[in-house]
């Protein structure tokens, strides 16, 4: 079974780049060209973790010819009921805000860029937009009356005097100016602005008040797909416990597999809810293993028989990354992997050694020991999985775990070997 899974996984990985490149995800869309023409058709929607610089368009789903638009040929495009992007040409900041790479001075550098800004919220007074590239995420505020768009400025730097992180929160003053211009009671928002972080929830909350709207109004305007879905599942845990190293049970012993049910609950977070190709998964599970190790040494006069048994009950927490290689509406095929922290309890740990005459099987000596070995209660494992999602409801997966060590002995180790088949029921609305 292990060899079969390895062959399947390698085959999938070999074909993964081909499938990912070949698959398209056309959604109903509108494009406005730089010439002022409005086109109704379909856009190939990608994951777009960073703002796109180009996109592919075609007038109908059946059309074979595709047209590529860039920031030089399109000034606006919208995926119906999902995302909107506006053309922007102007100056943007290039300072780094990653704490591990901060400069020991305030970096005020800017460049002129031609980009697509993502529309976060539209309102009667101002719009909020965002731009993410390899450097950082930036937010922009756009006044509807003057049609001016400016970046909300936020800088970080390492203070050379005390080696602490300093900040330049210019965005708070920019937001306060907008409030004073459009809000009847700006002083009520001053304190809120002075404590607002450079995060989407904080900035969006202030923009809602400038526009006199609520989050509910925004949700009705932008019908986004849910960013998180929950699931529950059951499975079959196929596992055994073997011995490696300088130990009497490490050679010529048998380690039969046991089969136990597995219970699962968890949640998936989508990097892009409207695409749902890249997924961060959190999973809680519980299962068991019946460990059995047996060995027979048959000599000319005596036969030695060894038998060790134990019961392992395990609760696991596992963060994982899932990627839908094929991402169709009714069928998805994915691969993934992650990390698993396990908490185990053990019982019925026993060890027996029976010595008998080889000729007639008469027992000459017998010994039994309880708790013969000390196994770790806390240990780690690495799951790799592949599976199918049917009709956005049923998730079928095969999971292979790299062998994990359960002991800390220097000369030998007890290991667990696990493979699981799992069925999840997805509680998503879309």
Secondary structure, 3 states (H helix, E strand, C coil): CHHHHHHHHHHHHHHHHHHHHHCCCEEEEEEEECCCCEEEEEEECCCCCCCCCEEEEECCCCCCCCEEEECCCEEEEEECCCCEEEEEEEEEECCCCCHHHCCCCCCCCEEEEEEEEEEEECCCCEEEEEEECCCCEEEEEEECCCCCEEEECCEEEEECCCCEEEEECHHHHHHHHHHHHHCCCHHHHHHHHHCCCCCHHHHHHHHHHHHCCCHHHHHHHCCCCCCEEEEEEEEEEEEEEEEEECCCCCCCCECCCEEEEEEEEEEEEECCCCCCCEEEEEEEEEEEEEEEEEEEEECCCEEEEEEEEEEEEEEEEEEEEEEEEEECCCEEEEEEEEEEEEEEEEEEEEEEEEEEECCCCCEEEEEEEECCCCCCCEEEECEEEEEEEECCCEEEEEEEEEEEECCCCCCEEEEEEEEEEEEEEECCCC
